[in-house]
Each structure stands twice: as C-alpha cells, then as structure tokens.
Amino acid sequence: MARTSGFGPVKSYATTLLSAIVLLAPLPTALMCPGHEVRSSLATRDGPIRFSNVSVEAGLSALNGNFFSWGDVDDDGHQDLLIDGKRLMRNKGPPDFGFEEITAQPMLQSRTNSGVLADMDNDGWLDIFCGGGFLSSDHPTVPDVLWRNLGGGRFEDVTEAYGGLSDTYPTAAAGWSDLDRNGFVDLYMVNYENGTYQGYADHLWSNTDGRSFVNRSDMVQLNGTIPPYQGRGVSWADLDNDGWQDAYVSNYRIMRNFLFRNE
C-alpha cells in the first residue's frame, strides 16, 4: 500500500453526544484491602478469574502518581511502567516480575504530568511523549517533551528537532495512533485549563516520516471552531470498522466530550 502524506477530513460528532448518568456505588471491601484476593464474577472453563494485590512484592507499593502507561521500553518481552511521564519502572520478568527504576536523569527532571509510549520512527524501540505544564495554571513554563528511545536505557530529547511538539498549555494526556495510515503513529495532545478554569484547545500532530511532525489541528476543527474545553483524556479505536482510527476525547467540568469520526 502506498504511503500517504496527509489527513483526510475528520468529522466531529461533539454536538450529537448524549448525556449519561453514572451511578456510583461503594467498592467491595476486597478491592480496598492491600493483599486481599479479589474475586471476579467472570469465569472461564478453568474456573473463576481471580486477582491478588502484589504491589508490595513487585516493588510498586511506595509509588504515587496520576497517569500510568504500559510499554516494553527495553524490548525484553515484559511490559514496563511509566508513571506521570517522569518515572520509568523496568519489569524484570520471571520468576517474580518485580520492578526497578531506570529513569534517565533528564526525564526525571522534566516535571511532566503524563506520558504515552509508541514506536514513532519504527526502529523497534518505544518512544515517549510527555505532557508538560502544571495542571490548572496560566501558560506554564514547563514544556511538553518528546523522548526518542535510543536503546540501552538511553533517551534523547527530540522535541524541537522533530517539529516542536510542544505548547505552553498544561497537557493532561495524549494518545498515539496512525490516523492517515502512512505507517507512522500520529499524536493527539489533550490540553487542560488555566488558573481560572478556562479550557485550552487540543492539538493534533501528523507524523510524516518518523522524524518530523506537522501540526494539523485544523483537520479536526481544533483551530477555534470547537470550544477549548478542559481535556483529560483521549482513546483511539476504529468505531465503524472502516479501516480508519477514530477518537473519543473526554473533557472535565461537566463539559461535553468529543467523538471524532475519521473519514
């Protein structure tokens, strides 16, 4: 299949989404007690599915965070854990599947909110985009950061070299997906709010060749047509099985969410 270089039209269904009421109930005691076995109502042919809290045994019980991402950053076949875009925990694998911190010093000092992993240049190593800025702040000085995985636990800041995937807004989350099916993952950047609770516009970045990104926010009407709400998350899926990735963006403060259909 020939690789394409641009986006097709993306239609917004933001105004057609229905509101839903979410009923909250207290969590079962088993879910709230460390070390307690959690029993699921789901069952397989081998019996019920059970989960046990092994945070202490895995070495993760003392860690705090808001945003978590899984990904095999060292390509050893075991899923590693990124916390708030600044702490990287390596999964040591069998027999215990414990974790050890391997955070590179520049990443630890970046003061970011969140991070998402994907192989943006198709070299076999998962790269990391980290959303910067302090949440609920006016034009923070902490930028977004794009880290290229060089292997061997080394990461290079290529934010400016790859097109300047950064803004002065607090970026709460982001999501990778190949929107234009050119073989390289693109990035949707979810921005939050300022100190007076006014939302910031999101950004969409097109990955042209694995080493250069172009801001294509206009393709999903993020250049002023859609209100800049307080974004909190984005999920990608092909909702209509037409071969094109669609996006669902969650917004905060009882604002409507966005459903974008990729045409």
C-alpha positions, -999 to +999 in steps of 0.1 A: +000+000+000+013+034-009+020+057+020+001+089+021+013+122+035-018+140+047-050+136+066-084+131+051-114+150+066-123+143+102-158+149+112-169+159+148-199+144+165-194+166+195-228+181+193-247+148+189-234+130+220-260+120+246-256+127+282-254+097+306-259+094+343-232+074+361-243+057+393-215+053+419-215+026+445-191+018+473-162-005+462-163-040+476-141-044+507-118-068+488-108-041+463-097-017+490-076-041+512-040-045+502-030-081+499-066-093+497-076-116+469-101-101+445-127-125+430-143-117+397-178-126+386-162-136+352-154-172+347-135-194+322-136-231+316-109-234+342-129-216+369-134-181+381-108-153+374-090-141+405-067-111+411-043-106+440-027-073+451+010-079+446+021-042+447+045-048+477+061-079+461+065-061+428+082-031+445+055-006+434+036-001+467+055+031+477+050+049+444+024+076+438+011+090+405-019+101+385-011+089+350+002+054+341+013+038+308+025+003+300+051-004+273+081-027+267+107+001+265+137-023+266+123-048+242+128-078+265+093-091+262+080-077+295+057-047+300+074-018+318+056+010+336+058+048+331+044+070+359+034+106+353+058+108+323+088+111+346+094+078+364+102+047+344+100+013+361+115-017+344+098-051+346+125-076+355+104-105+343+102-140+357+101-155+381+089-127+403+081-099+378+094-073+401+102-037+391+133-015+393+135+022+384+156+030+354+146+066+349+171+086+329+181+118+347+168+142+321+134+126+322+133+127+359+139+165+359+113+172+332+084+178+357+057+165+333+022+154+340+017+123+319+034+101+293+024+078+264+046+053+246+048+043+209+074+035+183+071+068+164+100+060+140+095+023+135+130+014+148+118-012+172+121+009+203+092+025+221+095+063+223+077+086+248+057+118+246+053+136+279+027+162+286+042+192+304+028+221+324+013+224+358-024+215+358-048+245+363-021+271+355-017+301+332+008+294+304+032+273+325+069+273+317+072+235+317+071+224+281+059+191+266+088+167+257+093+141+230+118+114+240+134+092+213+144+058+227+180+050+217+181+016+234+201+006+264+180+028+287+191+060+268+166+087+257+172+118+235+150+149+237+140+155+200+110+178+207+123+207+186+142+186+161+111+167+151+088+197+146+083+213+180+056+190+195+051+214+224+029+242+236+027+265+266-006+249+278-009+222+306-011+190+287-031+165+308-029+135+284-021+124+249-027+094+226-008+078+197-025+064+166-018+061+128-046+084+116-037+086+079-024+050+075+010+061+063+028+037+086+037+062+113+018+070+145+003+104+149-003+123+182-034+139+197-024+162+226-051+169+252-048+203+269-064+211+303-072+245+318-058+277+333-060+290+369-095+304+363-108+271+349-108+282+313-100+254+289-072+253+263-075+239+228-061+205+220-036+198+193-032+171+166+002+163+152+008+144+120+039+122+118+051+124+082+082+101+082+090+091+118+113+121+123+091+151+116+057+162+128+033+188+115+005+205+135-027+195+118-052+207+144-072+223+116-082+189+103-104+182+134-115+218+138-093+224+168-082+258+155-111+277+170-142+261+156-146+237+186-147+252+221-115+248+240-127+226+269-107+212+298-094+180+282-085+150+303-080+120+280-082+105+245-089+070+233-084+057+197-105+029+180-120+021+147-156+026+158-172+017+124-147-008+111-139+012+080-101+009+085-096+045+099-089+053+135-115+074+153-110+094+185-130+099+217-119+129+238-130+132+274-134+167+289-137+179+325-161+201+345-193+187+331-184+198+295-195+176+266-170+151+253-159+149+217-163+120+193-143+124+161-151+101+131-122+097+107-134+099+071 
